[in-house]
């Protein structure tokens, strides 16, 4: 049987993206740096916790 099944396709409208002003770009950049720094701190804390756990295991 050759049947054609048609699915309703969603119509999406593409909104035009306006370029950011220099002030908006600066804020967005700062926010990105903050997020990256937070991730770096979180990773470093995890590394230190692992290192401390390994040191404690080595003492046993």
Rosetta blueprint (number, residue, H / E / L):
1 X L
2 X L
3 X L
4 X L
5 X L
6 X L
7 X L
8 X L
9 X L
10 X L
11 X L
12 X L
13 X L
14 X L
15 X L
16 X L
17 X L
18 X L
19 X L
20 X L
21 X L
22 X H
23 X H
24 X H
25 X H
26 X H
27 X H
28 X H
29 X H
30 X H
31 X H
32 X H
33 X H
34 X H
35 X H
36 X H
37 X H
38 X H
39 X H
40 X H
41 X H
42 X H
43 X H
44 X H
45 X H
46 X H
47 X H
48 X H
49 X H
50 X H
51 X H
52 X H
53 X H
54 X H
55 X H
56 X H
57 X H
58 X H
59 X H
60 X L
